[in-house]
Amino acid sequence: MILEPLTVSAFEPYGDVVSRPEREPDASADGWSWWAHAAALPPGERPYAVGYLDLQPAEQVVDWAEHHARSVELILPLGGECAVYVAAPGAEPRGFRAFRLRAGDGVILDPGVWHGAPLALDGPAAAAVLLPADTGSEDTVVVRFPDSPIRIEV
């Protein structure tokens, strides 16, 4: 699978892109600009938890994926670049696509979208991951395919 640049239109089948809006800021002053709405998480009955993901360079190979049946997931790189791989919801993960996420540009995965942990590109990286606090075995399905791994071409 080829690593693609992250664009709103390319990522639309999988969720929303979180990035600096391409419009004038809602407020600004010397040294800062503020956009009040860059993206939105759906309101939930469950509180969200923020996780911290430390990413180290490794082989760009995918041999597992998961999806959350009812939960969205925000992946927001804090430093460095990473690859996020996704596949449309369905019975089995098929047709993966990989996107390059730069620090400050993130994604909100729709419920049911197949994905795995992001992979560090060109050096160490870090990401914040936001998902409902009780997302776990009752909402998550994991599949492994070690006999047919998929390589990400950077």
Secondary structure, 3 states (H helix, E strand, C coil): CEEEECCHHHHCCCEEEECCCCCCCCEEECCEEECCCCCCCCCCCCCEEEEEEEECCCCCEECEEEEECCCCEEEEEEEEEEEEEEECCCCCCCCCEEEEECCCCEEEECCCCEECCCEEEEEEEEEEEEEECCCCCCCEEEEECCCCCEECEC
